[in-house]
Every structure is written in C-alpha cells, then in structure tokens.
C-alpha cells in the first residue's frame, strides 16, 4: 500500500445563483457543494502503470471511480474522505530516469 503525495489538494465547487438588487442587496440561492481531489502520486512502479492505464480507460467511458485514501480509518473518517465520481488523469511520467518509479496526477470530481 502506498500513500499519495503531500502535494495533493482538495477543492470545493459551490453551485449557487446570486441576485443583486439595485440597492446592492444580495440574495443567494445555494444549489450544491461538490468536492474535488487532485491526487499527486510519485512512486508508481512499472506494474502499477498497467493498472493506471486500465483505471483511466474505465474512467474515459464515464464510469465512476471510488477513491479511499486510508482504508484503515474509522467509518466516520472514511465517509468524510472517500470520494466517488469522475476521474481524469494527467500524463504518466518517469521523472526519475531509469528508476522503477513513475509519477501521475489524477483529478477526481464528486458525482452529485
């Protein structure tokens, strides 16, 4: 089991409609809050690259992907950190030369 890089980030997209009156008053109609993850990983091996290609192939068909960052966490923590949604991937690179290490950043957007 490997952990993802500390360079990974989490985002929130807030869907809302705002109406501003002539006097400057604002009325906000909140619609949704959508979580997103940018998952950076820098220690994939050659064998992992095969699996990553399969995951990206499935994601390209519009299938949902479940991301569980720490499966040993309590059930409450899993509910807060796990994300189920659409995945898109960046380039799979080999920044460490001949070493059996690849890097990739994946973007996961919660499906509402």
MMTF fields as JSON, N, C-alpha, C and O atoms, coordinates in Angstrom:
{
  "mmtfVersion": "1.0.0",
  "mmtfProducer": "UNKNOWN",
  "numBonds": 447,
  "numAtoms": 448,
  "numGroups": 112,
  "numChains": 1,
  "numModels": 1,
  "chainsPerModel": [1],
  "groupsPerChain": [112],
  "chainIdList": ["A"],
  "bondAtomList": [4, 2, 8, 6, 12, 10, 16, 14, 20, 18, 24, 22, 28, 26, 32, 30, 36, 34, 40, 38, 44, 42, 48, 46, 52, 50, 56, 54, 60, 58, 64, 62, 68, 66, 72, 70, 76, 74, 80, 78, 84, 82, 88, 86, 92, 90, 96, 94, 100, 98, 104, 102, 108, 106, 112, 110, 116, 114, 120, 118, 124, 122, 128, 126, 132, 130, 136, 134, 140, 138, 144, 142, 148, 146, 152, 150, 156, 154, 160, 158, 164, 162, 168, 166, 172, 170, 176, 174, 180, 178, 184, 182, 188, 186, 192, 190, 196, 194, 200, 198, 204, 202, 208, 206, 212, 210, 216, 214, 220, 218, 224, 222, 228, 226, 232, 230, 236, 234, 240, 238, 244, 242, 248, 246, 252, 250, 256, 254, 260, 258, 264, 262, 268, 266, 272, 270, 276, 274, 280, 278, 284, 282, 288, 286, 292, 290, 296, 294, 300, 298, 304, 302, 308, 306, 312, 310, 316, 314, 320, 318, 324, 322, 328, 326, 332, 330, 336, 334, 340, 338, 344, 342, 348, 346, 352, 350, 356, 354, 360, 358, 364, 362, 368, 366, 372, 370, 376, 374, 380, 378, 384, 382, 388, 386, 392, 390, 396, 394, 400, 398, 404, 402, 408, 406, 412, 410, 416, 414, 420, 418, 424, 422, 428, 426, 432, 430, 436, 434, 440, 438, 444, 442],
  "bondOrderList": [1, 1, 1, 1, 1, 1, 1, 1, 1, 1, 1, 1, 1, 1, 1, 1, 1, 1, 1, 1, 1, 1, 1, 1, 1, 1, 1, 1, 1, 1, 1, 1, 1, 1, 1, 1, 1, 1, 1, 1, 1, 1, 1, 1, 1, 1, 1, 1, 1, 1, 1, 1, 1, 1, 1, 1, 1, 1, 1, 1, 1, 1, 1, 1, 1, 1, 1, 1, 1, 1, 1, 1, 1, 1, 1, 1, 1, 1, 1, 1, 1, 1, 1, 1, 1, 1, 1, 1, 1, 1, 1, 1, 1, 1, 1, 1, 1, 1, 1, 1, 1, 1, 1, 1, 1, 1, 1, 1, 1, 1, 1],
  "groupList": [{"groupName": "UNK", "atomNameList": ["N", "CA", "C", "O"], "elementList": ["N", "C", "C", "O"], "formalChargeList": [0, 0, 0, 0], "bondAtomList": [1, 0, 2, 1, 3, 2], "bondOrderList": [1, 1, 2], "singleLetterCode": "X", "chemCompType": "L-PEPTIDE LINKING"}],
  "groupTypeList": [0, 0, 0, 0, 0, 0, 0, 0, 0, 0, 0, 0, 0, 0, 0, 0, 0, 0, 0, 0, 0, 0, 0, 0, 0, 0, 0, 0, 0, 0, 0, 0, 0, 0, 0, 0, 0, 0, 0, 0, 0, 0, 0, 0, 0, 0, 0, 0, 0, 0, 0, 0, 0, 0, 0, 0, 0, 0, 0, 0, 0, 0, 0, 0, 0, 0, 0, 0, 0, 0, 0, 0, 0, 0, 0, 0, 0, 0, 0, 0, 0, 0, 0, 0, 0, 0, 0, 0, 0, 0, 0, 0, 0, 0, 0, 0, 0, 0, 0, 0, 0, 0, 0, 0, 0, 0, 0, 0, 0, 0, 0, 0],
  "groupIdList": [1, 2, 3, 4, 5, 6, 7, 8, 9, 10, 11, 12, 13, 14, 15, 16, 17, 18, 19, 20, 21, 22, 23, 24, 25, 26, 27, 28, 29, 30, 31, 32, 33, 34, 35, 36, 37, 38, 39, 40, 41, 42, 43, 44, 45, 46, 47, 48, 49, 50, 51, 52, 53, 54, 55, 56, 57, 58, 59, 60, 61, 62, 63, 64, 65, 66, 67, 68, 69, 70, 71, 72, 73, 74, 75, 76, 77, 78, 79, 80, 81, 82, 83, 84, 85, 86, 87, 88, 89, 90, 91, 92, 93, 94, 95, 96, 97, 98, 99, 100, 101, 102, 103, 104, 105, 106, 107, 108, 109, 110, 111, 112],
  "secStructList": [7, 7, 7, 7, 7, 6, 6, 7, 3, 3, 3, 3, 3, 3, 3, 3, 3, 3, 3, 3, 7, 6, 6, 1, 7, 3, 3, 3, 3, 3, 3, 3, 3, 3, 3, 3, 3, 3, 3, 3, 3, 3, 3, 3, 7, 2, 2, 2, 2, 2, 2, 2, 2, 2, 2, 2, 2, 2, 2, 2, 6, 6, 7, 7, 3, 3, 3, 7, 1, 7, 6, 6, 1, 7, 2, 2, 2, 2, 2, 2, 2, 7, 3, 3, 3, 3, 3, 3, 3, 7, 7, 7, 5, 7, 6, 6, 6, 6, 1, 1, 7, 3, 3, 3, 3, 3, 3, 3, 3, 3, 7, 7],
  "xCoordList": [0.84, 0.0, 0.886, 1.868, 0.538, 1.307, 0.392, -0.806, 0.957, 0.166, 0.407, 1.433, -0.541, -0.373, 0.447, 0.611, 0.955, 1.875, 1.199, -0.008, 2.002, 1.501, 1.209, 0.645, 1.58, 1.262, -0.184, -0.651, -0.886, -2.288, -3.128, -2.805, -4.214, -5.065, -6.533, -6.92, -7.332, -8.774, -9.459, -8.998, -10.566, -11.275, -12.769, -13.282, -13.448, -14.905, -15.419, -14.969, -16.351, -17.02, -18.421, -19.187, -18.738, -20.031, -20.928, -20.612, -22.05, -23.03, -24.078, -24.808, -24.145, -25.115, -25.513, -24.774, -26.675, -27.131, -27.301, -27.953, -26.721, -26.775, -27.528, -27.269, -28.451, -29.204, -28.898, -29.004, -28.516, -28.193, -29.269, -29.611, -29.795, -30.827, -30.194, -28.977, -31.006, -30.496, -29.819, -28.912, -30.252, -29.653, -28.408, -27.793, -28.041, -26.827, -27.055, -26.095, -28.265, -28.563, -28.363, -28.612, -27.918, -27.678, -28.546, -28.707, -29.092, -29.86, -29.189, -29.084, -28.741, -28.005, -28.874, -29.427, -28.985, -29.706, -28.659, -28.119, -28.387, -27.376, -27.934, -29.065, -27.137, -27.585, -26.887, -27.555, -25.574, -24.828, -23.406, -22.919, -22.758, -21.331, -20.716, -21.126, -19.731, -19.105, -17.625, -16.886, -17.214, -15.819, -14.985, -15.488, -13.728, -12.796, -11.447, -11.083, -10.713, -9.363, -8.399, -8.718, -7.238, -6.133, -5.122, -4.457, -5.02, -4.237, -2.888, -2.807, -1.842, -0.494, 0.19, 0.148, 0.807, 1.497, 2.824, 2.886, 3.891, 5.218, 5.99, 7.207, 5.31, 6.071, 5.366, 5.359, 4.77, 4.2, 5.316, 6.265, 5.203, 6.161, 5.671, 4.565, 6.494, 6.108, 4.827, 3.983, 4.668, 3.462, 2.231, 1.136, 2.411, 1.295, 0.843, -0.34, 1.758, 1.419, 0.374, -0.501, 0.456, -0.528, -1.908, -2.892, -1.982, -3.255, -3.791, -4.995, -2.923, -3.354, -3.972, -4.971, -3.386, -3.954, -5.35, -6.242, -5.541, -6.859, -7.878, -9.022, -7.453, -8.343, -8.741, -9.91, -7.778, -8.08, -8.98, -9.832, -8.794, -9.658, -11.101, -12.021, -11.306, -12.654, -13.218, -14.395, -12.387, -12.842, -13.236, -14.155, -12.553, -12.848, -14.227, -14.786, -14.777, -16.117, -17.206, -18.393, -16.815, -17.779, -18.129, -19.008, -17.45, -17.729, -17.24, -16.268, -17.912, -17.485, -16.317, -16.193, -15.469, -14.309, -14.433, -14.781, -14.151, -14.163, -12.726, -11.889, -12.448, -11.123, -11.227, -11.963, -10.493, -10.454, -9.008, -8.178, -8.684, -7.298, -6.676, -5.48, -7.456, -6.903, -7.923, -8.76, -7.866, -8.874, -8.853, -9.791, -7.811, -7.751, -8.414, -8.471, -8.908, -9.528, -10.883, -11.448, -11.386, -12.708, -13.78, -13.531, -14.947, -16.008, -16.428, -16.78, -16.398, -16.764, -15.741, -16.108, -14.458, -13.413, -13.489, -13.26, -13.806, -13.934, -15.057, -14.922, -16.152, -17.282, -16.917, -17.457, -16.021, -15.636, -14.529, -14.465, -13.658, -12.5, -12.635, -11.96, -13.473, -13.659, -14.408, -15.216, -14.124, -14.778, -15.169, -14.377, -16.395, -16.941, -17.333, -18.197, -16.713, -17.069, -16.239, -15.675, -16.177, -15.498, -14.002, -13.585, -13.217, -11.757, -11.186, -11.622, -10.214, -9.429, -7.973, -7.643, -7.119, -5.717, -4.795, -5.051, -3.726, -2.675, -1.728, -1.997, -0.642, 0.351, 1.042, 1.338, 1.289, 2.079, 3.533, 3.925, 4.322, 5.702, 6.706, 6.357, 7.931, 9.038, 10.122, 11.168, 9.886, 10.806, 12.1, 12.992, 12.198, 13.355, 14.291, 15.028, 14.263, 15.181, 14.961, 13.828, 16.026, 15.906, 15.256, 15.007, 14.983, 14.371, 12.959, 12.281, 12.537, 11.195, 10.191, 9.521, 10.099, 9.186, 8.565, 9.259, 7.251, 6.508, 5.694, 5.41, 5.327, 4.516, 3.281, 3.321, 2.197, 0.974, 0.09, 0.071, -0.639, -1.636, -3.0, -3.218, -3.909, -5.272, -6.226, -6.017, -7.259, -8.268, -9.585, -10.079, -10.14, -11.383, -12.428, -12.19, -13.592, -14.674, -15.881, -16.333, -16.389, -17.524, -18.732, -19.089, -19.339, -20.553, -21.728, -21.943, -22.479, -23.628, -24.891, -25.954],
  "yCoordList": [-1.17, 0.0, 1.234, 1.306, 2.193, 3.427, 4.608, 4.553, 5.646, 6.836, 7.837, 7.792, 8.737, 9.755, 10.912, 11.045, 11.739, 12.814, 13.91, 14.13, 14.583, 15.715, 16.909, 17.903, 16.829, 17.881, 17.779, 18.645, 16.739, 16.571, 17.668, 18.166, 18.033, 19.099, 18.679, 17.775, 19.35, 19.127, 20.442, 21.504, 20.377, 21.599, 21.44, 20.326, 22.559, 22.598, 23.541, 24.682, 23.063, 23.899, 24.165, 23.24, 25.43, 25.808, 26.256, 27.202, 25.564, 25.946, 26.83, 26.402, 28.052, 28.972, 30.009, 30.288, 30.563, 31.658, 32.868, 32.797, 33.961, 35.177, 36.261, 36.499, 36.903, 38.006, 39.255, 39.262, 40.31, 41.576, 42.595, 42.8, 43.227, 44.236, 45.563, 45.724, 46.502, 47.821, 48.545, 49.348, 48.267, 48.925, 48.187, 48.61, 47.094, 46.375, 45.17, 44.477, 44.899, 43.71, 42.447, 42.439, 41.399, 40.139, 39.037, 38.921, 38.244, 37.066, 35.867, 35.79, 34.944, 33.784, 32.541, 32.255, 31.819, 30.553, 29.444, 29.206, 28.777, 27.711, 26.488, 26.076, 25.904, 24.753, 23.465, 22.48, 23.461, 22.254, 22.604, 23.705, 21.66, 21.751, 20.459, 19.366, 20.595, 19.44, 19.392, 20.359, 18.24, 18.074, 17.62, 16.991, 17.951, 17.514, 17.222, 17.801, 16.328, 15.996, 16.057, 15.611, 16.598, 16.498, 15.595, 16.007, 14.361, 13.339, 13.199, 12.67, 13.668, 13.57, 12.344, 12.116, 11.582, 10.371, 10.29, 10.513, 9.97, 9.994, 8.695, 8.673, 7.618, 6.379, 5.156, 4.096, 5.298, 4.14, 3.33, 3.891, 2.014, 1.142, 0.798, 1.178, 0.074, -0.322, -1.143, -0.976, -2.029, -2.858, -1.997, -2.293, -0.941, -0.035, 0.718, 1.03, 1.011, 1.761, 1.012, 1.633, -0.305, -1.114, -0.925, -0.739, -0.973, -0.802, 0.618, 0.8, 1.616, 3.0, 3.192, 3.898, 2.572, 2.665, 2.046, 2.57, 0.938, 0.297, 1.185, 1.305, 1.806, 2.71, 3.889, 4.272, 4.462, 5.605, 5.2, 5.979, 3.99, 3.51, 3.412, 3.817, 2.883, 2.788, 4.184, 4.438, 5.083, 6.446, 7.177, 7.997, 6.89, 7.548, 7.17, 7.891, 6.065, 5.657, 6.318, 6.091, 7.132, 7.824, 7.083, 7.513, 5.965, 5.192, 5.953, 6.704, 5.756, 6.35, 5.568, 4.36, 6.282, 5.695, 6.013, 7.134, 5.036, 5.245, 5.394, 4.524, 6.503, 6.768, 6.742, 7.535, 5.832, 5.709, 5.938, 5.042, 7.133, 7.444, 6.619, 6.329, 6.238, 5.483, 4.433, 4.711, 3.223, 2.216, 1.733, 1.063, 2.058, 1.622, 2.629, 2.393, 3.735, 4.768, 4.295, 3.32, 5.002, 4.669, 4.924, 5.632, 4.361, 4.501, 5.964, 6.377, 6.753, 8.166, 8.922, 9.758, 8.624, 9.276, 8.851, 9.667, 7.583, 7.11, 7.843, 8.19, 8.076, 8.771, 10.206, 10.75, 10.819, 12.198, 12.323, 13.338, 11.329, 11.456, 10.697, 11.033, 9.701, 8.949, 9.805, 10.66, 9.56, 10.332, 9.399, 8.554, 9.552, 8.713, 9.619, 10.48, 9.442, 10.315, 10.108, 9.038, 11.166, 11.129, 11.376, 12.233, 10.62, 10.697, 11.111, 10.634, 11.994, 12.313, 12.303, 12.663, 11.893, 11.747, 12.581, 12.836, 12.995, 13.69, 12.675, 11.474, 13.163, 12.302, 11.425, 11.868, 10.188, 9.273, 9.506, 9.272, 9.961, 10.33, 9.441, 8.674, 9.571, 8.85, 9.87, 9.905, 10.7, 11.79, 11.344, 12.159, 10.063, 9.592, 8.754, 7.915, 8.981, 8.29, 6.793, 6.337, 6.019, 4.564, 3.877, 2.673, 4.61, 4.0, 3.516, 4.062, 2.496, 1.932, 2.786, 2.304, 4.059, 4.985, 5.906, 6.521, 5.992, 6.868, 7.847, 7.594, 8.964, 9.971, 10.268, 10.198, 10.597, 10.981, 11.767, 11.516, 12.721, 13.452, 13.127, 13.246, 12.722, 12.366, 13.389, 13.856, 13.737, 14.669, 13.922, 13.323, 13.964, 13.27, 14.292, 15.086, 14.277, 15.21, 14.422, 13.486, 14.805, 14.114, 14.147, 15.196, 13.012, 12.934, 13.163, 12.408, 14.19, 14.551, 13.898, 14.089],
  "zCoordList": [0.0, 0.0, 0.0, 0.74, -0.824, -0.919, -0.679, -0.955, -0.176, 0.072, -1.044, -1.724, -1.226, -2.251, -1.697, -0.484, -2.585, -2.233, -1.411, -1.51, -0.605, 0.162, -0.752, -0.296, -2.025, -2.989, -3.475, -4.214, -3.068, -3.45, -2.806, -1.728, -3.489, -2.971, -3.005, -3.745, -2.195, -2.156, -2.474, -2.054, -3.218, -3.578, -3.342, -3.236, -3.263, -3.171, -4.256, -4.361, -5.048, -6.034, -5.505, -5.237, -5.362, -4.802, -5.949, -6.67, -6.103, -7.114, -6.473, -5.579, -6.933, -6.36, -7.396, -8.34, -7.202, -8.049, -7.155, -6.113, -7.561, -6.759, -7.526, -8.706, -6.844, -7.43, -6.621, -5.395, -7.329, -6.67, -7.007, -8.172, -5.97, -6.169, -6.583, -6.498, -7.024, -7.42, -6.258, -6.473, -5.032, -3.87, -3.362, -2.383, -4.021, -3.638, -2.752, -2.411, -2.374, -1.57, -2.403, -3.608, -1.755, -2.467, -1.88, -0.665, -2.766, -2.389, -3.039, -4.263, -2.221, -2.719, -2.6, -1.538, -3.685, -3.714, -3.846, -4.927, -2.732, -2.739, -3.46, -3.204, -4.364, -5.143, -4.706, -4.391, -4.685, -4.352, -3.93, -4.188, -3.285, -2.969, -3.479, -3.089, -4.352, -4.985, -4.603, -4.787, -4.067, -3.684, -4.883, -5.814, -4.83, -5.868, -5.249, -4.226, -5.867, -5.415, -6.58, -7.682, -6.344, -7.274, -6.57, -5.62, -7.053, -6.376, -7.069, -8.177, -6.425, -6.982, -6.385, -5.176, -7.238, -6.786, -7.512, -8.721, -6.783, -7.379, -7.204, -7.393, -6.849, -6.649, -7.214, -6.588, -8.397, -9.071, -9.704, -10.251, -9.63, -10.304, -11.7, -12.083, -12.469, -13.828, -13.818, -14.697, -12.833, -12.746, -12.455, -12.932, -11.678, -11.375, -12.62, -12.754, -13.525, -14.738, -15.558, -16.161, -15.587, -16.317, -15.698, -16.414, -14.383, -13.68, -13.873, -14.054, -13.836, -14.037, -15.416, -15.56, -16.418, -17.766, -17.807, -18.474, -17.1, -17.053, -16.341, -16.779, -15.236, -14.498, -15.38, -15.415, -16.089, -16.949, -18.111, -18.54, -18.619, -19.693, -19.207, -19.917, -18.017, -17.447, -17.177, -17.434, -16.663, -16.374, -17.653, -17.638, -18.756, -20.026, -20.555, -21.381, -20.1, -20.529, -19.689, -19.927, -18.71, -17.867, -16.598, -15.852, -16.338, -15.131, -13.903, -13.975, -12.791, -11.53, -10.953, -11.154, -10.235, -9.568, -8.083, -7.712, -7.239, -5.792, -5.313, -5.552, -4.635, -4.081, -2.566, -1.979, -1.928, -0.474, -0.053, -0.208, 0.483, 0.787, 1.91, 1.865, 2.906, 4.026, 4.464, 5.323, 3.883, 4.2, 5.651, 6.083, 6.405, 7.8, 8.75, 9.957, 8.22, 9.064, 9.581, 9.086, 10.578, 11.126, 10.063, 9.087, 10.249, 9.25, 9.086, 7.981, 10.164, 10.057, 9.208, 8.381, 9.418, 8.627, 7.17, 6.277, 6.915, 5.535, 4.813, 3.64, 5.504, 4.889, 4.523, 3.561, 5.266, 5.01, 3.973, 3.279, 3.843, 2.958, 1.65, 0.677, 1.6, 0.364, -0.642, -0.277, -1.914, -2.96, -4.094, -4.512, -4.592, -5.648, -6.797, -6.634, -7.962, -9.065, -10.308, -10.539, -11.105, -12.397, -12.221, -11.442, -12.951, -12.858, -14.196, -15.243, -14.158, -15.345, -14.914, -13.784, -15.814, -15.45, -16.301, -17.478, -15.682, -16.408, -17.019, -17.02, -17.526, -18.155, -17.113, -16.004, -17.49, -16.664, -17.045, -18.188, -16.102, -16.424, -15.693, -14.796, -16.101, -15.484, -15.133, -15.782, -14.115, -13.804, -13.12, -12.885, -12.805, -12.052, -12.907, -12.39, -14.216, -15.124, -15.15, -15.308, -14.998, -15.128, -13.921, -13.963, -12.87, -11.68, -11.999, -12.869, -11.287, -11.461, -10.687, -9.773, -11.068, -10.406, -11.433, -12.242, -11.389, -12.284, -11.442, -10.271, -12.056, -11.384, -12.234, -13.463, -11.557, -12.255, -11.301, -10.096, -11.862, -11.099, -11.673, -12.879, -10.82, -11.199, -10.603, -9.484, -11.335, -10.85, -10.709, -11.665, -9.521, -9.224, -8.803, -7.893, -9.464, -9.18, -8.694, -9.353, -7.549, -6.958, -7.887, -8.424, -8.065, -8.893, -7.975, -7.027, -8.252, -7.404, -7.895, -7.305]
}
